[in-house]
């Protein structure tokens, strides 16, 4: 993950379902990659997903804590 971000990989790019690497990391509870992406670039943190939820809503629902 760090290697990709070093070369400016876009963590906010959407797939055909509207999901981003950030949202996928939250959904699968992948805390370490999520923390790395958030430290690198968190511009997509406020994107609204299904039912108007942001990544923060989804993280709280999934009981994810990132230091």
C-alpha positions in Angstrom: 0.0 0.0 0.0 2.7 2.5 1.0 4.6 1.8 -2.3 1.5 2.5 -4.4 0.8 5.7 -2.5 4.4 6.8 -2.9 3.6 6.9 -6.6 0.4 8.8 -6.0 -2.1 6.0 -6.4 -5.6 7.5 -6.2 -7.4 6.2 -3.1 -10.5 8.0 -4.1 -11.0 6.3 -7.5 -14.3 4.5 -7.9 -15.0 1.1 -9.3 -18.1 0.4 -11.4 -20.2 0.0 -8.2 -19.0 3.4 -6.7 -16.7 1.9 -4.1 -13.2 3.2 -3.5 -10.2 1.6 -1.9 -11.0 3.6 1.2 -14.6 2.2 1.4 -13.4 -1.3 0.6 -10.9 -1.1 3.5 -13.6 0.1 5.9 -16.1 -2.6 4.8 -13.5 -5.4 5.2 -12.2 -3.9 8.5 -8.6 -3.7 7.0 -7.4 -1.2 9.6 -3.7 -1.0 8.7 -4.3 -0.2 5.0 -7.1 2.2 6.0 -4.8 4.1 8.4 -2.1 4.4 5.7 -4.6 5.7 3.1 -6.1 8.2 5.6 -2.7 9.5 6.5 -1.7 9.9 2.8 -4.9 11.5 1.5 -8.3 11.6 3.1 -10.2 13.8 0.6 -12.7 11.0 -0.1 -13.6 10.6 3.6 -16.8 12.6 3.2 -18.1 10.8 0.1 -21.6 9.6 0.6 -22.2 5.9 -0.1 -25.3 3.7 0.1 -28.2 5.4 2.1 -26.2 8.6 2.4 -23.6 7.1 4.8 -20.0 8.4 4.9 -17.0 6.3 5.7 -17.2 7.5 9.3 -20.7 6.1 9.5 -19.6 2.8 8.1 -16.6 2.6 10.3 -18.7 3.3 13.4 -21.2 0.6 12.4 -18.3 -1.8 11.8 -16.6 -0.8 15.1 -13.4 0.3 13.4 -10.9 2.4 15.3 -7.8 3.9 13.6 -5.2 5.7 15.7 
